[in-house]
């Protein structure tokens, strides 16, 4: 037994140094125990998530789990910053043998954890007759969320290394109060469904704002209003008002290239993939949106030296933004009183109506004992019960349940059809997300591979340079290819 354990350790060490092939990674490094084997043990598991709506929605659910399994404690580790920062922290922890037991993350992050030999193959738990999922239960998961959790190990492509946890998509959030003030009862006709319509209505909005049409809409106090026209004062070095802002530069680059018919990346296998975005369609997309930016109709947060477009919605410097359905609440303001609405994101042509599928999956990292692995699995299974994923979705706003039957639970049906006053915008965003298939949108997620997280980060840099710094599109794409040389196909 000791020799066997030493062999496992040796394998992991080799993998962490990057010298092993993927095919050398063991399919399983654990045995599935029963709860009787651990019920007399005190087990504490670190569960790493990003701070924000996810972390604030978890404590009550964790308490419910711990009441059911009183010997298991979930140590919620909420990390500030974005998911890329969380991935870097976790990679460092894996190398220093301090990895959390459980983690949520994106597929390209999981590709890196897998490549380091740290991701647990969950299939043995799933198939177990006592603690696993039945075939019917597995079929209850939303099909679109499942493929990104498979196809890690080349010899076992159907095995799951993660399961869907919190899912979302992008929606257009607009300042309903602003639109009603400028356009009256027919304001909805002015919410753009295409980027061409955004050009038209954006130019109209600029003219109306300059004319002072929005200067008596947003009260500063009982005696004064925000003079929105001041944002477009000709004496300013640059306008401080844009009709529209795209919250994520990464998502904008990836989505808009697809909307123009272009390709982004190609996955060969978990350890190999290529960049494909230096193509005529991508150049056309970037030139088009650079033109909108030059016309002061389209922006990203960096145009204002800000981090998120929601900060600018709050100050009425942007009145339309595309962002996560799970983040719509961030667009509310404590400064000015207004009402928000949600709509589908604009598209370029009927032939390519693409919208990104977002949200994280949950996985188990393998620097824990078999006893801890079982406890971690029990928590995963608990969090993915229909009633729990529904409750989590309601408590986080625009996130979607990951089980089909969760949509039919009493709690979720009430949320969708009769939401509380502070959940109206959340429910509206979810209705938009659920409407995408019938509206002809294709919801996509890019197949992950080792390095795809770095490619995504570079894509955001390119988009920011093009939109904010007016960089030459062709030159900037060529530079990105040089920076990503390891992922460029040989001619």
N, C-alpha and C positions, 0 to 999 in steps of 0.2 A: 504494500500500500504506500509506504514512504517513497519507494522508487517511482511509483506512479505519480505521486504528488510532485516529486522533484522534476519529473519529465514535463508535467503541466507548466510548472514555473519556468523551466528552461524554454519551452515553446513561447510563452508569453514574453519573456525577456528578448528572445530573438525577434519576435514580431514588433516589439516596441522600438527596436533599433532599426526597423525598416528593411531587414535583410531577408525576410521570408516571403514566399509566394502566398497569394490568397488561398490557393488550393491546399496549403499546409495548415491553414487554420482549422482547428478541430470543430466538428459539427456541434458537439455538446461538451461542456466541461463540468457537468453537474448531474446529480441524480434527483429525481422528483420525490420529495418526501411528503408525508401526510401531516396534517395539522397536529395530529396526536404526537408526532415526533418533536414538535416545537412548542406545544402549548404551555409547558412548564418553564420555558426559557424567556428571559426578558430580552427583546430584540428592538434595537433602534436603527432606523433606516433614514439616511439623508436623501431628501427628494429635492432636486434642484429645478427651479423654475425662474422665469423672468419676473421681476417685480412689476406690479401694476394690477390690471384687472384680474389676471389669472391668479396671482398670489393672494389677492384680497378675497377671492371667491372660494378658496380652498380650505381655510381653517375649520369651518363648520362641517364640511364633508369629511375632513380628516378626523374630526372628533367623532363623527358618526361611525367611521371605520374602526377607530380605536375602542369605541364602546362594544363593537361586535367582536373585536380581537383585542382584549385588554392587555395582553402581554406584548403587543406590537406598538411601538411608538414611531410616528412619522415626524422626522425633523425637517420642517419646511425651510429650504435654503433659497430664499428669494434674492436673486442677483440683479443689481441695478445695471443700466446700460442696455444695449440692444442684444439681439440673439448672437451676433457675430462675436461680441465681447464675451458672452456666456460660453460660446464654443471654444474660444481661446483659453479661457480659465479652465474649462473641463479638460482640454487636451493637456494642459500643464499638469493638472491634478492626476490624470491617467499616468503620465510619465513619472510622477513622484509618488505613485501608489496611494493617492488620497482621493480617488474618484468617488463621487456619490453613488449610492445604490441605484437610484432612479433618476431619470432626466427626461425633460421634454426638449424637442429640437426639430430642425428641418432635415429632410432626407440627405442633403449634401453634407450636413454636419455628421449625421449617422454614418455616412460613407467613410469619413475620417476615423471615427471611433472604431468602426469595423476593421479598417485597414491596420489599425494599431493593435488588433486582437482583443479589444476591450468590450465589444458588443455581444450580449448574450443572445443566442438563438432561442427564441421563445417557443419553437414548434413542439418541443417535448412537453412543455407545460400545456400548450393548447390541446394536444392530443391525449393527454392523460385522462383516464376514465373517471377519476375522482375529483380532480381540481381543474380540469380543462374546460373547454367550450364544446358543446355539441355541434353537429353539422348545422342544425337549424340556427343556433346562436351565431355561428360564424357567418351564415348567410344573411343575418340580420344587420350586419355592419354595412354602411353605405359603400357600395361597390367602388365608387370613384376614389375613395380614400385608401383602398387596400394595396394597389400595385406598388406604390412607393415604399412599402414596408417589406417587399419581397425582392428576390433577384440580387441578393448580396453574394452568397457563396456560389461559385460557378457549378459546383457539383450538386447543390441542393437549391435550385432557383425558386422553388415554391415555398421554402421555409420563411417564416416571419421573424424578422429581427426587431420589429416594433409594431405598435398598433396605433390607430388614429386616436388622438386625444382631444384637441380643440381645433376646429376647422372654421375657416372664414373665406371670404372673397373680397373683391373691391367693389365699392359703390360710389356713386356721385352724391355728395352731400352739398346742399345749397341753402343759402339764407332765405328762407321763405318770406320773412318779414321784408327784406330788401326787395325781392321780386314783386311782392304784392304792392309795395309802395310805388314802384316804378311802372308796373304794368297792370295793376288792378286785378279784377276777378279772373281774367284770362291769363294770369301769369304762367300757368303750367305750359302754355304753348311756347313759352320762351325758354324752358329748360331744354338744353341741347341734347339731342339724341345722337348726333354725328359731330365730328370735328368741324365739318363745313358749317354746320349750324352754330357751333361755338364761335367761329370767325364772325358771323353776322351779328349774333346777339352780343358778343364781347365788344364789338365796335360800337354798338348801340349803347351799351352800358357805360363805356368810356365817355361818350358824348353826354349822356344824361348826368353822370357824376360831375363832369366838368361844368355843366350848366347848373349844378346845385340841386338837382332833383332828389338827392339822398341826404341833403343837409339838415333836414328837420324830421329825421326818422328815428335816430338812436339817441335817447336822452342821456346826457352826462349827469345832470341833476335836475331838480325841479324847474330851473330857470334857463337851462341851455341844452343844446344838442351838439353831437359830434358833427363837425363840418367836414364831411367826407371829401368834398372838393379840394380841401387843402392838401390831400395826398397827391393830387395831380398838379400842384402849383408849379408853374413854369420856372420858378426860381430855384427849385430843388435840383440837386445834381442828377437825380434819377427819380422817376415816378415811384411813389410808395403805395400804389394801388394797382392790382391786376384783377381782372374778372375771375381768373381761374388759376388754381395751383394744383400740381400733382404731388402728392405727399412723398412717395417713395421713388427716388431716381432709379433704383434698381428695377423695380416693377415697371416703371414707365418704359425704360429701355427694352425690357424683355417683352412686354405686352404690345407696345406700339410697333415694334419690328414685325411681330406676328400679324398685327392688323394690316400691315402693308404687304403681307405675303412672304416675308423673309424668314430665314432660319436663324436660330440662336446658337444652340450647341447640339452635339451628337454624342450619345453614349455608346461605347463599344462594350465595356463591362465595368464592374465596380471600380477598377483601378485605372481605367483609361477612357478618355473622352476628348472631343475636339471642339474648338470654337469655330463657328460658321458665320458669325455676324458681319464679316466684312464683305457684304454683297450689295447688289444694286438696290434691292428693296430696303435694306437697312439704311443705306445712304439716303434714299428718297425720304424715308420716315424721319430721320434726324434733320435733314434739311428743311422738311416741312414744318416741324415743330420749332426749329430754330427761327424760321420765318415768323411764326406766331409769337415767339418770345420777343423778337425784334419789333413787332407791332404792339408790344405791351399787352398781349391778350393771354399769354400762357407763361406760367412761372413755376418754379419749385421753391422750396423754403430758402435755399441758399441765395436766391435773388434778393432776399431781405436780410441776409446774414442770420437767419433763424434756423432751427433744427427741424421743426414740424410746421406744415401748413396750417394745422389746427390753431397754432398760436396766432396766425394772421387772420383766420376766420374770426377769432375772438375780438380782434381790434378793427374789424370791418375793412381790412386791407385786401382780403380775398373774399369773394362771395360764393364761389363754387370750388370744391376740391374733390379729387378722387383719392380715396384711402380705404383702409380695411373696414369691412362691415363690423368688425369687433371693436373698432376704435372711434365709432361715430360720436360717442359721448364726449370725447376730448374736444370736440368742436363747440361745445357749449361755453358760455362766458359768464363770469361773475361781474363783468364791467358794464356790459350793455344788455338790454333786454331784447331778445329776438327769438324767433321760432325757426327751427331747421326742418328740412325735408330730405328724403333720400330718393334716388332714381338710379336706373342703370347707367353704367359708364358710357360715354360716347364711343362710337366706332367710326372707322374710316370708310368701309364699304360693306355691303350686305354679304359679300363672299367671304369675309374674314372677320367675323364678329367674335373676337377672343376676349376673355376675361380670366385673370389668373386665379388659380385655386391656392389658397393659403392655409396657414395654421400648422401646428406642430403635431408630432407623434410622441408617444411615450416609449421609453426603452429602459432596459436594465443593463448596468455595467457590471463586469464580472470580477471585480476585486472584493467580492464578498463570499461568505460560506454558503453551502447548500441550504442551511437553515435560514439564512438571511434571504437567499434567492426565493425560497418558498414564500416567505413573508412578503417580499417585494411583489411576487406574482399575485398573491391574494389581494394586495392593494390595487394593482393594475386591474384585476378582474372586477373588483368592487367599483372602481371609478368608471368602468365602462358598462356597468349595468344600465339598462334603458332609463330607469327613473333617475339615476345619479347623473348620467351624461345630460339628461334633459334639465335637471336642476342646475347643473354647472353652466349650461348654455344660457339659461334664464338669468343667472346671477352675473354672468360676464357680458350680457348684452348681445352684441352681434355675432358671437360665436354660434356655431351650429352643432346640434347633437351628432354623434357619430354612429348611432344605431337607428335604423329605420323605425322601429317600434317606439323610439323615444319621442318622435314627432306626434304620436297619437296618445301620449300620456296626458292626463287631465291637466297637470301643471303647465305643460308646454302649449297645449291647445288654448288654455286661458291666456297665456302670454301672447300668443299670436293674434287672438281674436278680441281680447278685452284686456289689453295691457294696463298696468298702473300708469299714472300720469308721467312718472319719471322714466318709464320704459317705452313710451310711445315711439320715439325715434328709433330705439333698438328694434322694436317689432317691425317698423317700416323698413329698416335696412334688411332684416331677415326676409321679409316678403319680396324685396327686390332680388336678393340672392336666390330665393326659391323660384323666381320667375325666369331666370336666365335660360334654362333649357327650352321653355315654350317660346321665348323670344328669339330663339335661334342662335344663342351664344354658345360657344364651345369653351368649357372651363378646362384649363390645362395646368399641368405641373411638369416641370422639366425633369427627366430622369437624372438621378444624382450619380456622381462618380467622384473619385478622389481628385480634388482640385476644383470642382464646380462651385464651391463656396468662394474661392478666390476669383473665379471668372465672374461670378455675380457681383462681387465687390468692384471689380474693374469696370463692369458694365455701368454701374452707378457713377463711377468717376467720369466715364466718357460722356454720359448724358449731362452731368453737371457742367462739364467743360463746354459742351456744345450750347447748352441753354443759358448758362450764367456768363461764361467768358467769351462766348461767340467764337469758339474754336472752329477751325476748318474741319469739316466732318471727315473727309477722306484722310487727311493727315492724322487726325485723332484716332481713327479706327486702325490705321497702319501702326501707329505707336502702341496701341493696345495689343495688337498681334505680336509686336516685338516683346512686350512685357510678358505676354502669355506664350512665349515660344514653345514651351514644353507641351502645350495643348494645341499647337497648330499642325495641321496635316502637311506632310511632305508633298511637294508637287511631283 
